[in-house]
């Protein structure tokens, strides 16, 4: 029996495990993909208080190491559901079931796709959702990054060190991401901004050959020849599995506020998977702490 079962091994989940273990609770983190979550693909994190600069993979490896040294257990498995048996909540995976006194949902989010023709067919053949994972394959080539948030800005900066040319395509004139990153990009000779433009179609037989773009101001289509396109247009939650257990908002995020309490007593939500205004590394870590301490309080109240 675990005190706190944590679903998702990103920043929020691993922080919850650290706080849970330090409070003397038996915790397990169950992760279906890669421990570390989204931040593993961030080349450089510069906005985490107290750490001026660190790669996302180093940051997440340190977090995992810290949680495991404190005694948190880890398991790679795809969670298929939660069964509530009153005081015991069971995390269900295809291979095994994990009875827990409380659960923290820290499932994060997944990459949003552009939803344009040939995107799925050319994924892995020039279309990528992770610049740090796939950027090396495009050394010396011309590529496009789509998006206007911090991920797109960071991806463009990262790729500009390897690629001969990086086009940053954004659907508006204003960036959603931080100004400091945009400023650095403007100073790069091999980065060109294509603003107020949307991607209509990806073209290529076996590999991406070009993009068909639409200039939103003139309404005209135009072509851009590139070997790769990095899609960084935001993220969507992956909470369908829990839709019968906790209330979700219309976008699929778990309904929970800053206290990380969900509609289901004993189940807490931390990080990007819950409804919130600011989805950052710092807020994910903060949520992990809040959710774990709320779970500790819930367990204490149950045993009164
Ligand atoms: P984001 O901030 O949601 O930005 C998504 C961008 O994609 C927006 O510019 C949006 O345009 C655009 N977009 C959305 N749908 C689109 C579509 N169908 N076609 C074209 N463009 C589309 O996502 P993100 O950049 O992945 O960042 C997610 C969160 O992680 C943010 O809070 C971000 O600050 C954070 N983050 C932090 C770090 C760090 O701490 N170092 C690094 C990366 C990301 P509009 O602006 O017009 O809506």
py3Dmol code that shows the C-alpha trace and the ligand (Angstrom):
import py3Dmol

protein = """\
ATOM      1  CA  UNK A   1       0.000   0.000   0.000  1.00  0.00           C
ATOM      2  CA  UNK A   2       1.381   3.378  -0.995  1.00  0.00           C
ATOM      3  CA  UNK A   3       0.543   6.570   0.846  1.00  0.00           C
ATOM      4  CA  UNK A   4       0.806   8.700  -2.295  1.00  0.00           C
ATOM      5  CA  UNK A   5       0.565   7.310  -5.815  1.00  0.00           C
ATOM      6  CA  UNK A   6       1.802   9.875  -8.299  1.00  0.00           C
ATOM      7  CA  UNK A   7       0.745   9.563 -11.913  1.00  0.00           C
ATOM      8  CA  UNK A   8       3.306  11.344 -14.094  1.00  0.00           C
ATOM      9  CA  UNK A   9       7.044  11.781 -13.617  1.00  0.00           C
ATOM     10  CA  UNK A  10       7.582  15.364 -14.739  1.00  0.00           C
ATOM     11  CA  UNK A  11       8.595  18.303 -12.571  1.00  0.00           C
ATOM     12  CA  UNK A  12       5.269  18.382 -10.661  1.00  0.00           C
ATOM     13  CA  UNK A  13       5.183  14.635 -10.037  1.00  0.00           C
ATOM     14  CA  UNK A  14       8.795  14.366  -8.950  1.00  0.00           C
ATOM     15  CA  UNK A  15       8.465  17.362  -6.641  1.00  0.00           C
ATOM     16  CA  UNK A  16       5.384  15.742  -5.093  1.00  0.00           C
ATOM     17  CA  UNK A  17       7.468  12.607  -4.479  1.00  0.00           C
ATOM     18  CA  UNK A  18      10.242  14.646  -2.823  1.00  0.00           C
ATOM     19  CA  UNK A  19       7.762  16.344  -0.492  1.00  0.00           C
ATOM     20  CA  UNK A  20       5.908  13.093   0.170  1.00  0.00           C
ATOM     21  CA  UNK A  21       9.071  11.173   1.043  1.00  0.00           C
ATOM     22  CA  UNK A  22      10.338  13.976   3.246  1.00  0.00           C
ATOM     23  CA  UNK A  23       7.017  13.857   5.113  1.00  0.00           C
ATOM     24  CA  UNK A  24       7.658  10.161   5.804  1.00  0.00           C
ATOM     25  CA  UNK A  25       5.160   8.848   3.261  1.00  0.00           C
ATOM     26  CA  UNK A  26       5.653   5.877   0.954  1.00  0.00           C
ATOM     27  CA  UNK A  27       5.379   7.238  -2.572  1.00  0.00           C
ATOM     28  CA  UNK A  28       5.499   5.797  -6.055  1.00  0.00           C
ATOM     29  CA  UNK A  29       5.773   7.691  -9.326  1.00  0.00           C
ATOM     30  CA  UNK A  30       4.213   5.916 -12.305  1.00  0.00           C
ATOM     31  CA  UNK A  31       5.333   7.289 -15.669  1.00  0.00           C
ATOM     32  CA  UNK A  32       4.173   6.137 -19.083  1.00  0.00           C
ATOM     33  CA  UNK A  33       6.811   7.867 -21.207  1.00  0.00           C
ATOM     34  CA  UNK A  34      10.032   9.520 -20.113  1.00  0.00           C
ATOM     35  CA  UNK A  35      10.863  10.552 -16.572  1.00  0.00           C
ATOM     36  CA  UNK A  36      11.443  14.292 -16.591  1.00  0.00           C
ATOM     37  CA  UNK A  37       8.471  15.284 -18.715  1.00  0.00           C
ATOM     38  CA  UNK A  38       8.407  18.279 -21.002  1.00  0.00           C
ATOM     39  CA  UNK A  39      11.378  20.096 -19.580  1.00  0.00           C
ATOM     40  CA  UNK A  40      13.746  17.337 -20.767  1.00  0.00           C
ATOM     41  CA  UNK A  41      13.457  18.763 -24.271  1.00  0.00           C
ATOM     42  CA  UNK A  42      14.251  22.323 -23.184  1.00  0.00           C
ATOM     43  CA  UNK A  43      17.857  23.063 -24.193  1.00  0.00           C
ATOM     44  CA  UNK A  44      18.387  25.699 -21.575  1.00  0.00           C
ATOM     45  CA  UNK A  45      16.299  26.700 -18.570  1.00  0.00           C
ATOM     46  CA  UNK A  46      17.114  30.213 -17.418  1.00  0.00           C
ATOM     47  CA  UNK A  47      14.089  31.156 -15.349  1.00  0.00           C
ATOM     48  CA  UNK A  48      14.160  28.734 -12.460  1.00  0.00           C
ATOM     49  CA  UNK A  49      14.922  30.713  -9.296  1.00  0.00           C
ATOM     50  CA  UNK A  50      18.361  30.002  -7.907  1.00  0.00           C
ATOM     51  CA  UNK A  51      19.626  28.287 -11.053  1.00  0.00           C
ATOM     52  CA  UNK A  52      20.902  30.782 -13.604  1.00  0.00           C
ATOM     53  CA  UNK A  53      21.191  28.235 -16.385  1.00  0.00           C
ATOM     54  CA  UNK A  54      20.727  24.482 -16.673  1.00  0.00           C
ATOM     55  CA  UNK A  55      19.740  22.117 -19.477  1.00  0.00           C
ATOM     56  CA  UNK A  56      16.246  20.640 -19.129  1.00  0.00           C
ATOM     57  CA  UNK A  57      17.625  17.094 -19.166  1.00  0.00           C
ATOM     58  CA  UNK A  58      20.140  17.830 -16.386  1.00  0.00           C
ATOM     59  CA  UNK A  59      17.439  19.550 -14.338  1.00  0.00           C
ATOM     60  CA  UNK A  60      15.080  16.596 -14.610  1.00  0.00           C
ATOM     61  CA  UNK A  61      17.793  13.990 -13.976  1.00  0.00           C
ATOM     62  CA  UNK A  62      18.700  15.855 -10.785  1.00  0.00           C
ATOM     63  CA  UNK A  63      15.048  15.872  -9.731  1.00  0.00           C
ATOM     64  CA  UNK A  64      14.656  12.140 -10.359  1.00  0.00           C
ATOM     65  CA  UNK A  65      17.893  11.420  -8.536  1.00  0.00           C
ATOM     66  CA  UNK A  66      16.758  13.529  -5.567  1.00  0.00           C
ATOM     67  CA  UNK A  67      13.362  11.790  -5.377  1.00  0.00           C
ATOM     68  CA  UNK A  68      14.880   8.310  -5.625  1.00  0.00           C
ATOM     69  CA  UNK A  69      17.584   9.019  -3.045  1.00  0.00           C
ATOM     70  CA  UNK A  70      14.791  10.040  -0.668  1.00  0.00           C
ATOM     71  CA  UNK A  71      13.226   6.634  -1.250  1.00  0.00           C
ATOM     72  CA  UNK A  72      10.533   7.319  -3.833  1.00  0.00           C
ATOM     73  CA  UNK A  73       9.743   4.259  -5.934  1.00  0.00           C
ATOM     74  CA  UNK A  74       9.365   4.542  -9.686  1.00  0.00           C
ATOM     75  CA  UNK A  75       7.537   2.468 -12.238  1.00  0.00           C
ATOM     76  CA  UNK A  76       7.301   2.721 -16.023  1.00  0.00           C
ATOM     77  CA  UNK A  77       3.704   1.906 -16.927  1.00  0.00           C
ATOM     78  CA  UNK A  78       0.722   3.337 -18.752  1.00  0.00           C
ATOM     79  CA  UNK A  79      -2.063   4.078 -16.275  1.00  0.00           C
ATOM     80  CA  UNK A  80      -5.394   2.906 -17.653  1.00  0.00           C
ATOM     81  CA  UNK A  81      -7.631   4.027 -14.799  1.00  0.00           C
ATOM     82  CA  UNK A  82      -8.278   4.696 -11.136  1.00  0.00           C
ATOM     83  CA  UNK A  83     -10.610   2.536  -9.060  1.00  0.00           C
ATOM     84  CA  UNK A  84     -11.976   4.088  -5.895  1.00  0.00           C
ATOM     85  CA  UNK A  85     -12.521   1.580  -3.104  1.00  0.00           C
ATOM     86  CA  UNK A  86     -13.239   4.165  -0.393  1.00  0.00           C
ATOM     87  CA  UNK A  87     -10.165   4.592   1.763  1.00  0.00           C
ATOM     88  CA  UNK A  88      -8.072   2.875  -0.880  1.00  0.00           C
ATOM     89  CA  UNK A  89      -7.664   4.257  -4.360  1.00  0.00           C
ATOM     90  CA  UNK A  90      -6.245   1.813  -6.864  1.00  0.00           C
ATOM     91  CA  UNK A  91      -4.073   2.930  -9.778  1.00  0.00           C
ATOM     92  CA  UNK A  92      -4.662   0.468 -12.598  1.00  0.00           C
ATOM     93  CA  UNK A  93      -2.053  -0.388 -15.255  1.00  0.00           C
ATOM     94  CA  UNK A  94      -2.177  -3.273 -17.758  1.00  0.00           C
ATOM     95  CA  UNK A  95       0.375  -5.304 -15.757  1.00  0.00           C
ATOM     96  CA  UNK A  96      -0.336  -4.434 -12.155  1.00  0.00           C
ATOM     97  CA  UNK A  97      -2.533  -2.512  -9.719  1.00  0.00           C
ATOM     98  CA  UNK A  98      -1.188  -0.062  -7.139  1.00  0.00           C
ATOM     99  CA  UNK A  99      -3.320   0.499  -4.013  1.00  0.00           C
ATOM    100  CA  UNK A 100      -2.789   3.996  -2.601  1.00  0.00           C
ATOM    101  CA  UNK A 101      -4.183   6.107   0.223  1.00  0.00           C
ATOM    102  CA  UNK A 102      -4.102   9.202  -2.007  1.00  0.00           C
ATOM    103  CA  UNK A 103      -3.268  10.039  -5.594  1.00  0.00           C
ATOM    104  CA  UNK A 104      -1.572  13.002  -7.249  1.00  0.00           C
ATOM    105  CA  UNK A 105      -2.356  13.479 -10.926  1.00  0.00           C
ATOM    106  CA  UNK A 106       0.665  15.076 -12.569  1.00  0.00           C
ATOM    107  CA  UNK A 107       0.099  13.945 -16.119  1.00  0.00           C
ATOM    108  CA  UNK A 108       1.340  17.110 -17.818  1.00  0.00           C
ATOM    109  CA  UNK A 109       0.463  17.849 -21.398  1.00  0.00           C
ATOM    110  CA  UNK A 110       1.321  16.587 -24.850  1.00  0.00           C
ATOM    111  CA  UNK A 111       2.319  18.359 -28.078  1.00  0.00           C
ATOM    112  CA  UNK A 112      -0.447  20.051 -30.042  1.00  0.00           C
ATOM    113  CA  UNK A 113      -0.320  19.265 -33.755  1.00  0.00           C
ATOM    114  CA  UNK A 114      -0.912  21.783 -36.526  1.00  0.00           C
ATOM    115  CA  UNK A 115      -3.640  19.623 -38.034  1.00  0.00           C
ATOM    116  CA  UNK A 116      -2.613  20.358 -41.633  1.00  0.00           C
ATOM    117  CA  UNK A 117      -2.384  17.946 -44.591  1.00  0.00           C
ATOM    118  CA  UNK A 118       0.594  15.529 -44.523  1.00  0.00           C
ATOM    119  CA  UNK A 119       1.665  16.425 -40.974  1.00  0.00           C
ATOM    120  CA  UNK A 120       1.062  12.938 -39.591  1.00  0.00           C
ATOM    121  CA  UNK A 121       2.495  11.165 -42.667  1.00  0.00           C
ATOM    122  CA  UNK A 122       5.714  13.212 -42.554  1.00  0.00           C
ATOM    123  CA  UNK A 123       6.224  12.999 -38.783  1.00  0.00           C
ATOM    124  CA  UNK A 124       9.700  11.560 -38.351  1.00  0.00           C
ATOM    125  CA  UNK A 125      10.393  12.406 -41.995  1.00  0.00           C
ATOM    126  CA  UNK A 126      11.097  16.093 -41.502  1.00  0.00           C
ATOM    127  CA  UNK A 127       8.300  16.928 -39.069  1.00  0.00           C
ATOM    128  CA  UNK A 128       9.376  16.998 -35.437  1.00  0.00           C
ATOM    129  CA  UNK A 129       7.911  18.135 -32.114  1.00  0.00           C
ATOM    130  CA  UNK A 130      11.250  18.199 -30.296  1.00  0.00           C
ATOM    131  CA  UNK A 131      14.126  20.367 -31.494  1.00  0.00           C
ATOM    132  CA  UNK A 132      16.611  19.113 -28.921  1.00  0.00           C
ATOM    133  CA  UNK A 133      15.828  15.483 -29.817  1.00  0.00           C
ATOM    134  CA  UNK A 134      15.924  15.835 -33.611  1.00  0.00           C
ATOM    135  CA  UNK A 135      17.807  19.078 -34.320  1.00  0.00           C
ATOM    136  CA  UNK A 136      21.098  17.286 -35.019  1.00  0.00           C
ATOM    137  CA  UNK A 137      19.574  15.537 -38.048  1.00  0.00           C
ATOM    138  CA  UNK A 138      19.203  18.938 -39.710  1.00  0.00           C
ATOM    139  CA  UNK A 139      22.778  20.164 -39.339  1.00  0.00           C
ATOM    140  CA  UNK A 140      23.580  22.601 -42.176  1.00  0.00           C
ATOM    141  CA  UNK A 141      20.001  22.514 -43.501  1.00  0.00           C
ATOM    142  CA  UNK A 142      17.192  25.054 -43.720  1.00  0.00           C
ATOM    143  CA  UNK A 143      14.355  24.469 -41.273  1.00  0.00           C
ATOM    144  CA  UNK A 144      11.198  26.140 -39.998  1.00  0.00           C
ATOM    145  CA  UNK A 145       9.898  26.434 -36.466  1.00  0.00           C
ATOM    146  CA  UNK A 146       6.162  27.076 -36.057  1.00  0.00           C
ATOM    147  CA  UNK A 147       4.821  28.858 -32.967  1.00  0.00           C
ATOM    148  CA  UNK A 148       5.204  32.025 -30.970  1.00  0.00           C
ATOM    149  CA  UNK A 149       5.615  30.791 -27.394  1.00  0.00           C
ATOM    150  CA  UNK A 150       8.718  30.137 -25.322  1.00  0.00           C
ATOM    151  CA  UNK A 151       9.136  26.671 -26.787  1.00  0.00           C
ATOM    152  CA  UNK A 152       9.216  27.966 -30.375  1.00  0.00           C
ATOM    153  CA  UNK A 153      11.603  30.766 -29.424  1.00  0.00           C
ATOM    154  CA  UNK A 154      13.951  28.385 -27.602  1.00  0.00           C
ATOM    155  CA  UNK A 155      13.752  25.847 -30.403  1.00  0.00           C
ATOM    156  CA  UNK A 156      14.631  28.487 -33.008  1.00  0.00           C
ATOM    157  CA  UNK A 157      17.607  29.640 -30.947  1.00  0.00           C
ATOM    158  CA  UNK A 158      18.807  26.072 -30.418  1.00  0.00           C
ATOM    159  CA  UNK A 159      18.444  25.176 -34.106  1.00  0.00           C
ATOM    160  CA  UNK A 160      20.222  28.332 -35.273  1.00  0.00           C
ATOM    161  CA  UNK A 161      23.446  26.836 -33.882  1.00  0.00           C
ATOM    162  CA  UNK A 162      23.176  23.810 -36.190  1.00  0.00           C
ATOM    163  CA  UNK A 163      21.093  24.808 -39.188  1.00  0.00           C
ATOM    164  CA  UNK A 164      22.105  27.103 -42.027  1.00  0.00           C
ATOM    165  CA  UNK A 165      18.799  28.960 -41.765  1.00  0.00           C
ATOM    166  CA  UNK A 166      15.880  28.965 -39.352  1.00  0.00           C
ATOM    167  CA  UNK A 167      12.518  30.472 -40.269  1.00  0.00           C
ATOM    168  CA  UNK A 168      10.308  31.231 -37.292  1.00  0.00           C
ATOM    169  CA  UNK A 169       6.702  31.182 -38.451  1.00  0.00           C
ATOM    170  CA  UNK A 170       4.102  32.700 -36.140  1.00  0.00           C
ATOM    171  CA  UNK A 171       0.449  33.405 -36.759  1.00  0.00           C
ATOM    172  CA  UNK A 172       0.549  36.851 -35.142  1.00  0.00           C
ATOM    173  CA  UNK A 173       2.900  39.870 -35.077  1.00  0.00           C
ATOM    174  CA  UNK A 174       3.328  39.672 -31.310  1.00  0.00           C
ATOM    175  CA  UNK A 175       5.088  36.819 -29.579  1.00  0.00           C
ATOM    176  CA  UNK A 176       3.561  35.027 -26.625  1.00  0.00           C
ATOM    177  CA  UNK A 177       7.020  34.017 -25.383  1.00  0.00           C
ATOM    178  CA  UNK A 178       9.475  36.125 -23.416  1.00  0.00           C
ATOM    179  CA  UNK A 179      10.967  39.275 -24.964  1.00  0.00           C
ATOM    180  CA  UNK A 180      14.495  38.371 -23.911  1.00  0.00           C
ATOM    181  CA  UNK A 181      14.398  35.297 -26.152  1.00  0.00           C
ATOM    182  CA  UNK A 182      12.918  37.213 -29.083  1.00  0.00           C
ATOM    183  CA  UNK A 183      15.650  39.839 -28.713  1.00  0.00           C
ATOM    184  CA  UNK A 184      18.370  37.177 -28.863  1.00  0.00           C
ATOM    185  CA  UNK A 185      16.801  35.675 -31.971  1.00  0.00           C
ATOM    186  CA  UNK A 186      16.700  39.056 -33.714  1.00  0.00           C
ATOM    187  CA  UNK A 187      20.458  39.244 -33.300  1.00  0.00           C
ATOM    188  CA  UNK A 188      20.993  35.915 -35.066  1.00  0.00           C
ATOM    189  CA  UNK A 189      21.973  36.328 -38.713  1.00  0.00           C
ATOM    190  CA  UNK A 190      20.528  33.000 -39.797  1.00  0.00           C
ATOM    191  CA  UNK A 191      17.096  33.471 -38.189  1.00  0.00           C
ATOM    192  CA  UNK A 192      14.262  35.024 -40.164  1.00  0.00           C
ATOM    193  CA  UNK A 193      10.817  35.806 -38.762  1.00  0.00           C
ATOM    194  CA  UNK A 194       7.745  35.086 -40.883  1.00  0.00           C
ATOM    195  CA  UNK A 195       4.939  36.753 -38.955  1.00  0.00           C
ATOM    196  CA  UNK A 196       1.176  36.844 -39.440  1.00  0.00           C
ATOM    197  CA  UNK A 197       1.439  33.638 -41.417  1.00  0.00           C
ATOM    198  CA  UNK A 198      -0.107  30.219 -41.004  1.00  0.00           C
ATOM    199  CA  UNK A 199       0.932  26.833 -42.326  1.00  0.00           C
ATOM    200  CA  UNK A 200      -1.667  25.476 -44.754  1.00  0.00           C
ATOM    201  CA  UNK A 201       0.048  22.307 -45.881  1.00  0.00           C
ATOM    202  CA  UNK A 202       3.266  20.329 -45.679  1.00  0.00           C
ATOM    203  CA  UNK A 203       4.565  18.990 -48.974  1.00  0.00           C
ATOM    204  CA  UNK A 204       6.962  16.122 -49.624  1.00  0.00           C
ATOM    205  CA  UNK A 205       7.079  12.583 -51.029  1.00  0.00           C
ATOM    206  CA  UNK A 206       9.202  10.703 -48.500  1.00  0.00           C
ATOM    207  CA  UNK A 207      10.598  13.759 -46.626  1.00  0.00           C
ATOM    208  CA  UNK A 208       9.427  17.325 -46.049  1.00  0.00           C
ATOM    209  CA  UNK A 209      10.315  19.403 -49.112  1.00  0.00           C
ATOM    210  CA  UNK A 210       8.347  22.596 -48.618  1.00  0.00           C
ATOM    211  CA  UNK A 211       5.560  24.320 -46.715  1.00  0.00           C
ATOM    212  CA  UNK A 212       2.587  26.124 -48.153  1.00  0.00           C
ATOM    213  CA  UNK A 213       2.057  29.211 -46.024  1.00  0.00           C
ATOM    214  CA  UNK A 214      -0.686  31.780 -45.994  1.00  0.00           C
ATOM    215  CA  UNK A 215       0.048  35.450 -45.419  1.00  0.00           C
ATOM    216  CA  UNK A 216      -2.798  36.529 -43.152  1.00  0.00           C
ATOM    217  CA  UNK A 217      -2.453  40.194 -44.109  1.00  0.00           C
ATOM    218  CA  UNK A 218      -2.626  39.770 -47.896  1.00  0.00           C
ATOM    219  CA  UNK A 219      -4.552  36.498 -47.899  1.00  0.00           C
ATOM    220  CA  UNK A 220      -2.032  35.093 -50.400  1.00  0.00           C
ATOM    221  CA  UNK A 221      -0.380  31.676 -50.245  1.00  0.00           C
ATOM    222  CA  UNK A 222       3.356  31.270 -50.696  1.00  0.00           C
ATOM    223  CA  UNK A 223       5.911  28.467 -50.549  1.00  0.00           C
ATOM    224  CA  UNK A 224       8.853  27.974 -48.237  1.00  0.00           C
ATOM    225  CA  UNK A 225      11.445  25.328 -49.102  1.00  0.00           C
ATOM    226  CA  UNK A 226      12.798  23.663 -45.962  1.00  0.00           C
ATOM    227  CA  UNK A 227      14.070  20.214 -45.023  1.00  0.00           C
ATOM    228  CA  UNK A 228      12.479  20.172 -41.600  1.00  0.00           C
ATOM    229  CA  UNK A 229       9.658  21.713 -39.637  1.00  0.00           C
ATOM    230  CA  UNK A 230       9.596  21.877 -35.868  1.00  0.00           C
ATOM    231  CA  UNK A 231       6.071  22.270 -34.552  1.00  0.00           C
ATOM    232  CA  UNK A 232       5.906  24.170 -31.248  1.00  0.00           C
ATOM    233  CA  UNK A 233       2.314  25.367 -31.090  1.00  0.00           C
ATOM    234  CA  UNK A 234       1.538  24.566 -27.498  1.00  0.00           C
ATOM    235  CA  UNK A 235       0.294  21.632 -25.593  1.00  0.00           C
ATOM    236  CA  UNK A 236      -2.893  19.763 -24.791  1.00  0.00           C
ATOM    237  CA  UNK A 237      -3.719  17.775 -21.651  1.00  0.00           C
ATOM    238  CA  UNK A 238      -3.975  13.984 -21.577  1.00  0.00           C
ATOM    239  CA  UNK A 239      -6.549  13.363 -18.885  1.00  0.00           C
ATOM    240  CA  UNK A 240      -9.209  11.344 -20.747  1.00  0.00           C
ATOM    241  CA  UNK A 241      -8.399   8.284 -18.615  1.00  0.00           C
ATOM    242  CA  UNK A 242      -9.502  10.161 -15.499  1.00  0.00           C
ATOM    243  CA  UNK A 243     -12.602  11.855 -16.925  1.00  0.00           C
ATOM    244  CA  UNK A 244     -14.910   9.524 -14.966  1.00  0.00           C
ATOM    245  CA  UNK A 245     -13.018  10.105 -11.696  1.00  0.00           C
ATOM    246  CA  UNK A 246     -12.315  13.840 -11.563  1.00  0.00           C
ATOM    247  CA  UNK A 247     -14.042  16.796 -13.198  1.00  0.00           C
ATOM    248  CA  UNK A 248     -12.268  18.222 -16.262  1.00  0.00           C
ATOM    249  CA  UNK A 249     -12.826  21.624 -17.884  1.00  0.00           C
ATOM    250  CA  UNK A 250     -13.914  21.915 -21.518  1.00  0.00           C
ATOM    251  CA  UNK A 251     -10.252  21.887 -22.611  1.00  0.00           C
ATOM    252  CA  UNK A 252      -9.591  18.596 -20.784  1.00  0.00           C
ATOM    253  CA  UNK A 253      -7.635  20.097 -17.872  1.00  0.00           C
ATOM    254  CA  UNK A 254      -8.358  18.747 -14.364  1.00  0.00           C
ATOM    255  CA  UNK A 255     -10.501  21.283 -12.511  1.00  0.00           C
ATOM    256  CA  UNK A 256      -8.399  22.329  -9.506  1.00  0.00           C
ATOM    257  CA  UNK A 257      -7.222  25.616  -8.121  1.00  0.00           C
ATOM    258  CA  UNK A 258      -4.039  26.668  -6.331  1.00  0.00           C
ATOM    259  CA  UNK A 259      -4.802  24.211  -3.485  1.00  0.00           C
ATOM    260  CA  UNK A 260      -4.533  21.342  -6.039  1.00  0.00           C
ATOM    261  CA  UNK A 261      -7.791  19.779  -4.744  1.00  0.00           C
ATOM    262  CA  UNK A 262      -9.854  18.041  -7.425  1.00  0.00           C
ATOM    263  CA  UNK A 263     -13.563  17.230  -7.377  1.00  0.00           C
ATOM    264  CA  UNK A 264     -12.644  13.822  -5.892  1.00  0.00           C
ATOM    265  CA  UNK A 265     -11.496  13.697  -2.247  1.00  0.00           C
ATOM    266  CA  UNK A 266      -8.065  12.124  -1.927  1.00  0.00           C
ATOM    267  CA  UNK A 267      -7.109  12.841  -5.525  1.00  0.00           C
ATOM    268  CA  UNK A 268      -4.999  15.920  -6.186  1.00  0.00           C
ATOM    269  CA  UNK A 269      -3.809  17.566  -9.406  1.00  0.00           C
ATOM    270  CA  UNK A 270      -0.429  19.212  -9.873  1.00  0.00           C
ATOM    271  CA  UNK A 271       1.317  21.012 -12.704  1.00  0.00           C
ATOM    272  CA  UNK A 272       0.300  21.615 -16.289  1.00  0.00           C
ATOM    273  CA  UNK A 273      -2.503  19.004 -16.247  1.00  0.00           C
ATOM    274  CA  UNK A 274      -4.724  21.195 -14.050  1.00  0.00           C
ATOM    275  CA  UNK A 275      -6.614  24.388 -14.771  1.00  0.00           C
ATOM    276  CA  UNK A 276      -4.229  27.309 -14.210  1.00  0.00           C
ATOM    277  CA  UNK A 277      -3.083  30.592 -15.678  1.00  0.00           C
ATOM    278  CA  UNK A 278       0.678  30.150 -15.663  1.00  0.00           C
ATOM    279  CA  UNK A 279       2.252  26.886 -16.815  1.00  0.00           C
ATOM    280  CA  UNK A 280       5.899  27.153 -15.921  1.00  0.00           C
ATOM    281  CA  UNK A 281       8.576  24.997 -14.364  1.00  0.00           C
ATOM    282  CA  UNK A 282       8.322  27.000 -11.157  1.00  0.00           C
ATOM    283  CA  UNK A 283       4.545  26.619 -10.946  1.00  0.00           C
ATOM    284  CA  UNK A 284       4.805  22.874 -11.674  1.00  0.00           C
ATOM    285  CA  UNK A 285       7.302  22.478  -8.826  1.00  0.00           C
ATOM    286  CA  UNK A 286       5.138  24.614  -6.538  1.00  0.00           C
ATOM    287  CA  UNK A 287       2.090  22.481  -7.354  1.00  0.00           C
ATOM    288  CA  UNK A 288       4.016  19.290  -6.621  1.00  0.00           C
ATOM    289  CA  UNK A 289       4.762  20.561  -3.126  1.00  0.00           C
ATOM    290  CA  UNK A 290       1.213  21.805  -2.506  1.00  0.00           C
ATOM    291  CA  UNK A 291      -0.390  18.587  -3.776  1.00  0.00           C
ATOM    292  CA  UNK A 292       1.901  16.314  -1.736  1.00  0.00           C
ATOM    293  CA  UNK A 293       1.286  18.267   1.465  1.00  0.00           C
ATOM    294  CA  UNK A 294      -2.467  18.274   0.771  1.00  0.00           C
ATOM    295  CA  UNK A 295      -2.256  14.492   0.309  1.00  0.00           C
ATOM    296  CA  UNK A 296      -0.423  14.175   3.649  1.00  0.00           C
ATOM    297  CA  UNK A 297      -3.170  16.194   5.344  1.00  0.00           C
ATOM    298  CA  UNK A 298      -5.855  14.057   3.679  1.00  0.00           C
ATOM    299  CA  UNK A 299      -4.183  10.848   4.921  1.00  0.00           C
ATOM    300  CA  UNK A 300      -3.889  12.286   8.453  1.00  0.00           C
ATOM    301  CA  UNK A 301      -7.559  13.325   8.446  1.00  0.00           C
ATOM    302  CA  UNK A 302      -8.616   9.864   7.263  1.00  0.00           C
ATOM    303  CA  UNK A 303      -6.851   8.174  10.137  1.00  0.00           C
ATOM    304  CA  UNK A 304      -8.506  10.336  12.828  1.00  0.00           C
TER     305      UNK A 304
END
"""
ligand_1 = """\
48
LIG
P 2.325 28.353 -25.660
O 2.946 29.322 -24.739
O 0.904 27.940 -25.456
O 2.487 28.943 -27.116
C 1.946 28.278 -28.219
C 2.174 29.139 -29.434
O 1.699 28.440 -30.583
C 1.438 30.463 -29.365
O 2.258 31.480 -29.856
C 0.232 30.227 -30.279
O -0.134 31.381 -30.973
C 0.768 29.239 -31.262
N -0.272 28.357 -31.790
C -1.189 27.647 -31.098
N -1.944 26.904 -31.940
C -1.485 27.164 -33.171
C -1.851 26.710 -34.461
N -2.833 25.809 -34.644
N -1.176 27.183 -35.524
C -0.169 28.068 -35.345
N 0.220 28.548 -34.160
C -0.435 28.090 -33.085
O 3.146 26.951 -25.735
P 4.691 26.653 -25.458
O 5.560 27.601 -26.162
O 4.858 25.212 -25.753
O 4.847 26.880 -23.903
C 4.002 26.174 -22.977
C 4.299 26.662 -21.572
O 5.601 26.227 -21.199
C 4.307 28.186 -21.482
O 3.810 28.575 -20.239
C 5.759 28.535 -21.610
O 6.107 29.770 -21.029
C 6.385 27.368 -20.860
N 7.778 27.143 -21.267
C 8.733 27.493 -20.364
C 10.042 27.289 -20.681
C 11.066 27.632 -19.636
O 10.685 27.772 -18.497
N 12.303 27.786 -19.960
C 10.414 26.783 -21.923
C 9.429 26.459 -22.841
C 8.093 26.653 -22.499
P -0.854 32.628 -30.219
O 0.210 33.294 -29.441
O -1.396 33.416 -31.349
O -1.933 31.996 -29.376
"""
view = py3Dmol.view(width=600, height=400)
view.addModel(protein, "pdb")
view.setStyle({"model": 0}, {"cartoon": {"style": "trace"}})
view.addModel(ligand_1, "xyz")
view.setStyle({"model": 1}, {"stick": {}})
view.zoomTo()
view.show()
